[in-house]
Every structure is written in C-alpha cells, then in structure tokens.
Amino acid sequence: MEKFDVKIDSYLSFKLGDEEFASHVDSVLNILEMAKITEVPKAPVYMKGVINLRGTVLPVIDTRLKFGLTETVFTDKTCIIVMDITIDDQKVLVGSLVDAVISVLEVNESEIQPPPNIGSKYRSEFITGMVKVDDKFIMILDMVKVFTQDDIVSLIEANKAEIIDETIDAQ
C-alpha cells in the first residue's frame, strides 16, 4: 500500500466586517474578552492602546483600521486575539481586535488556493492563500506581513513608553 503525506494545518478564523479571515494557530497565543484599553499618546492610528495581560503590557491594534476598513465598533462578540509574532528574531506579543472569533479550521494544504493578485480591496501581501469552506472563501493571513518592521518598532516603543509612564506614576 502506498503512503501519502497529507499536511493538515489548523487556523483560527475570525470576522472583520463582512469578511472572514484566518491565522495559523502557531501565531495565536490566546483569545481574550474585551478589556479596558489604555490609550498611548502619539501611537499610530491603528493602535488602540495597551492592556495589562498577566502583568505584561500588551499593545492592542484595531485590525480593521490596519486593513483599511472602518474602525471597530465594540459588540459583545468583539475580542482580542493575542498574537506571538517574530520579526528579525524579535518576538513581540500583539493584541489584535477582531469583530468575532468564528472557529478553528483544519485545512489540508492542498485545499489552499493562491491569493488573488488583482481586484481585492485588501492588501494582498497580507494574504498567503484562500480556502473555501461552506461555499465561502476565507482569506488566510500571514501575520508577520500584516505588521511591518516600522509597525513593530512603533508597538515596542509604545510598550516601553507605557511601562515608563506606569513606573513614573508608581513613584
């Protein structure tokens, strides 16, 4: 009998507006209910602020704004996906606001189609592929490409600034 290697990967799917996206579970650490977000002065427009995650300052971005959509409107389904992103050997935790988490998808690598190269309202460099589930397409995101090096520097700087502010406030 011939043996075939079938690669199955898990993806967390979530809603942004009317569209469904997915991120490989390797980059997802946690899913949090909404928490009070503390604004950070001079942060990029898409950065909502920071939250306290078990004693760690976690920058939170509005994923809708990052993708060029309208700002997130908070509902009872709005949540924060905690992402672990590594760029240039630097590990950064980022909270990504989404309208709703849908499910964990088990996807066979052969089911992933290439991303569209024209006509998409989303920046296609973020999209690594698309998978069809129940007659709808879900865009698979490369979270490292969602955040540019400048974004990461901004998030780290905001993180440091908030830590410094908290230290000064505590004195």
C-alpha positions in Angstrom: 0.0 0.0 0.0 1.3 3.4 -0.9 1.5 6.0 1.8 0.7 9.7 1.1 1.8 12.6 3.3 -1.1 14.9 3.8 -0.3 18.1 5.7 -3.1 19.4 7.7 -2.8 22.7 9.5 -5.0 24.5 12.0 -6.2 28.0 11.5 -8.2 30.3 13.8 -10.9 32.0 11.7 -12.4 35.4 12.7 -14.6 38.2 11.3 -13.6 41.7 10.2 -16.7 43.4 8.9 -18.4 41.1 6.4 -15.3 39.1 5.6 -13.8 36.0 7.3 -10.0 35.7 7.8 -7.8 33.0 9.3 -4.5 33.0 11.0 -2.3 29.9 11.6 -2.7 28.7 15.2 1.1 28.8 15.6 0.9 32.6 15.9 -2.2 32.6 18.2 -1.5 32.5 22.0 -4.8 33.4 23.5 -8.3 34.8 22.8 -9.4 37.4 25.3 -12.7 39.1 26.1 -12.6 42.8 25.7 -10.7 44.6 28.5 -10.2 48.3 29.3 -7.7 49.6 26.7 -5.4 52.4 27.9 -4.6 54.9 25.1 -1.0 55.6 24.3 -0.1 59.2 23.2 1.4 59.6 19.7 0.7 55.9 18.8 -0.1 55.0 15.2 -3.8 55.5 14.3 -4.5 51.7 14.2 -3.1 51.2 17.7 -5.9 51.4 20.2 -3.6 51.3 23.2 -2.4 48.8 25.7 -3.9 46.3 28.2 -2.5 44.5 31.1 -2.0 40.8 30.3 -1.0 39.0 33.5 1.5 41.8 34.4 2.7 42.3 30.8 1.9 45.4 28.8 0.2 44.2 25.6 -0.2 46.6 22.6 -3.7 46.3 21.0 -4.2 47.2 17.4 -7.5 47.7 15.6 -7.1 45.1 12.9 -10.0 46.7 10.9 -8.0 50.0 10.7 -4.8 48.2 9.8 -6.6 46.6 6.8 -8.1 50.0 5.7 -11.6 49.2 7.0 -13.7 51.4 9.3 -12.9 51.5 13.0 -14.1 48.5 15.1 -17.4 49.0 16.7 -17.4 47.1 20.0 -20.1 44.5 20.5 -20.5 41.5 22.8 -18.6 39.4 20.2 -15.6 41.8 19.8 -12.5 40.2 21.3 -8.7 40.4 21.3 -6.6 37.7 19.7 -3.2 37.6 21.4 -0.6 37.0 18.6 3.0 36.0 19.0 4.9 37.5 16.1 8.6 37.1 15.4 10.3 39.6 13.0 14.0 39.7 12.6 14.5 37.4 15.6 12.5 39.8 17.8 9.5 38.2 19.5 6.5 40.6 20.0 3.1 40.0 21.5 0.3 41.9 19.9 -3.4 42.1 20.7 -5.4 42.1 17.5 -9.0 43.4 17.8 -11.5 41.4 15.8 -15.3 41.6 15.4 -15.7 37.9 16.3 -13.8 34.6 16.5 -15.6 32.0 14.4 -13.8 28.6 14.8 -10.6 26.6 14.4 -10.4 25.2 10.9 -8.4 22.0 10.0 -7.2 22.7 6.4 -5.4 20.3 4.1 -2.5 22.2 2.5 -3.8 21.1 -0.9 -7.1 23.0 -0.3 -5.4 26.3 0.0 -5.6 28.3 -3.2 -3.3 31.2 -4.1 -4.3 34.7 -3.1 -6.0 37.0 -5.6 -3.5 39.2 -7.4 -6.0 41.9 -8.6 -9.3 43.3 -7.6 -9.0 42.7 -3.9 -9.9 45.5 -1.5 -7.4 44.1 1.0 -3.6 44.4 0.6 -2.8 41.1 -1.0 0.7 40.9 0.5 -1.0 40.1 3.8 -2.9 37.1 2.3 -1.0 33.9 1.9 -3.9 32.0 0.4 -7.6 31.3 0.4 -9.6 28.3 1.4 -13.2 27.6 0.5 -15.4 26.5 3.4 -19.2 26.0 3.1 -19.4 27.9 -0.2 -17.4 31.0 1.1 -13.8 32.0 0.8 -11.7 32.6 3.9 -8.5 34.6 3.5 -5.5 33.1 5.2 -3.3 35.8 6.6 0.5 36.0 7.2 0.5 37.9 10.5 4.2 38.7 10.1 3.4 40.6 6.8 0.4 42.3 8.5 2.9 44.0 10.7 5.8 45.8 9.0 9.1 46.4 10.8 8.0 50.0 11.4 4.8 48.8 13.0 6.8 46.5 15.3 9.1 49.4 16.3 6.0 51.6 17.0 4.4 48.8 19.1 7.7 48.2 21.0 8.1 52.0 21.6 4.6 52.4 22.7 5.0 49.4 25.0 8.2 50.9 26.5 6.6 54.4 26.9 3.6 52.8 28.8 6.0 50.9 31.1 7.9 54.1 31.8 4.7 56.0 32.4 3.5 53.3 34.8 6.9 53.4 36.6 6.8 57.2 37.0 3.1 57.0 38.2 4.0 54.4 40.8 6.8 56.6 42.3 
